Amino acid sequence: MYNVVIYFVLWGIAIASLFNEKVRKMWRGERDAFRVLRENVDPSEKYIWFHAASLGEFEQGRPLMERIRRDYPQYKILLTFYSPSGYEVRKNYEGADIICYMPVDTRLNAIRFLRLVRPVMAFFIKYEFWSNFLHILKYRNIPTYSVSSIFREDQVFFKWYGRSYANVLKCFTRFFVQNEESKRLLAGIGITDVDVVGDTRFDRVLQIKEAAKHLPICEAFRKGISADGYSSDGPLTESPAGKSASVPSQDYKVFVAGSSWPPDEEIFIRFFNEHKDWRLLIAPHVIAEEHLKLILSLLKDKKVVRYTQTTPEEAAGADVLIIDCFGLLSSMYHYGDVAYIGGGFGVGIHNTLEAAVWNMPVIFGPNNKKFQEAQGLLKSGGGFEINNFEDFAGLMKSMMNDEAFLKSAGEKAGEFVASLSGATDKVLSKVQL
């Protein structure tokens, strides 16, 4: 039955590629994967294969890849993606030796792929359970690990009608899961080679923090003064000695909204239209002009600048800074005091850890129940759920009026991230390299 479904998926992708650019990229990339492998695989080398569905899973696998590359240089790294949103962003990632799409999981594709690569081991990140590939990996006695995986009772593996498909899980050599509940569920279907190590994303966000970019525009926006002496009130005056007079920075409080969607923006922009003391830094999830115009239409009586169209001098005097480009989000949290993570009024919240690691409280919408890290932040006192404008307004007023509460919540968020780091070490301690 699985193989029948896979062939229907294959045909569906082929048809959809005629009408959708993203699907077309995936279709072409999957078909081109074997050429990439034939041209780049060196039969004399030993390859460790990492597979990530998309960008989020890549970030979870990245600490492992980089540690192996650093500590075990005798191995080459093969990285595959299923989604264009992962491959297109990371196709030039320097931490892997070969990067390509993963072909559709037909038995023939799996045989061809593994004959070309002959990996010495494989890591599948989080939710990747490809039956044909996994069964052939097991048949070839190739150690195969599931990393940062998490399981819930409502998944097909734990239903009476999904027990036959659950056999795919028995192809893994070992599971490195995020929580005890996952371990319990796997034990219920006879899988006991399981270690609870947490989520490698905690290690990754600590890496990101260490490598954060210095953003002069964001710094000027926060301080109200640019590095070359332009304050929010205008250029500094000349002193009698011919040097700029010293004007202290304002060091404004900054509310950072990351990966926001329109339902999120309607809430926090409405609040900050009424409260002038804080500055607003917005990095919307979609940076299309139509969305940016919508954000601008919501802002009232604010001086607004866009990151790609401004200077530190202009940002120093702005009330709102909109990040209209990719690649800055994780670094920009450094310039905030409170973070809001979008998506909680839609498909689900985005990455809360990239903000929490900077010791700031994190606010998000109600669709967060399936996100382990969000639940942890809530329990720690460093995360806060809102369901409407009134919730948000009440919470923000508390943070604005109580500096001790604001500081304590931020410290709890940072401590939560730090306390759950170390998953990479735990995984590598169980893997024979």
C-alpha positions, 0 to 999 in steps of 0.5 A: 500500500505504501508503494502505491501511495508513493507512486501517486505522490510521484505522479501528483508532483509531476502534474503539480510541477506544471503549475507551481514553481516551488514544486517544479524546482523540487521535481527537477531537483529530485530528478537531477539528484542522481547526476549530482551524486554520480559527478561528486561522490568519491568511491574512496571516501567515507560518507555520512548522510544527513537528511532534512526535510526543510530548513527547520530540520536542517538547523536541527541537524547542523550542530551534529554536522559541524561537530562531525566535520570538525572532530572527524575530518576523515568523513565526508558529509552528504546533505539531502533535502526534500523541500525547495525551502531548505535546498534553495537556501542552503544549497551552498552550505559549506558544512557539507561536501555534497548537497542535493535533493532526496529522490522520491522514496520508491524502491528503485530510487532507494537502491540506486541512491544507496549504491551510489553513495554507500554511506557509513551511517545516516541521520534522519532529522525529526519527522523523516520516515521514508520506508524504502530508504530505511528498509534498504539501509537496514538490509545493508546494515548501515547504522541509521539514527533519528535525531531530535524526533518527537512522537505524539499519541495521535500519530499514525504509528500508534493507531491500530490501523497504522501498526504495519507502517510502524514497522518502518520505525524498527529500521532505525538503529537508535532514536534520539528523542526530545522527551520522555513521552516519545520514549514511552510511546516507542516502547509501547510498540516494542522499540527500546533503543531510545535515548532522551537527549532533548532538541539539538536546536538548543545547541544551534541557537547558542551557536547562532548567538555566538556568531550574531551579526553586528547590525549598525542600523538596528543598533542606531535604532535602539540607541537613538544615536548612530556610531558616527554621532547622529542622534534622534534629535539631529546631528550633534553640534560642533564644540569650540574645539571643533569636535562633536559634542558628547550626547548620550544615547537614549537606549530606547526599549525595543519590541521585536516582532519576528516572523509576523503575519497580519493577525499578529500585526493587527494586535501589536501594532494597534497597541504600539500606535497608542504607546509611544515610549517603546520602539517597534522592530518588525521582521515579517514572515513574508516580505512581499511589497503587498504585505509591507504596504499592509503593515504601513497602513496599520501604523499611525503617526509613526516615523517608519524606515525600511532596513534596505532603504535607510541609514543608521542616521535615519534609523536613529530617529525612527519609531519603527524599523521594518526588516524587509530582507532575509537573513537578519532575524536571529541577530536582530533579537539582540537589539530588543527587550521583548520578543513576539513570535508570529504564526500563533494565530495561523499555521503555528508559531515560528522559532521562539528559541532564537529570541529566548536565547537573548534573555528576553521574554517571548510572547506568542499566539495560541497555536503553540501546543505542538511546539515543545520549546514553547511549552517549556518557555511557558512553564519556565516563566519566560514565555507568554501566550496571548489569545487576543488584543486584551491579553497582549495589552495587559501583558505589555503594560505589566512589562512596561510598568514593572522593570523587575518583572521584565528582567526576571521573565527575560532571565527565565527565558535565557536560563530555559535555553541554556538548561536544555543545551547539550543534545549534540554531545549526548548523540555523539556519545552514543554513535560509533564514529 
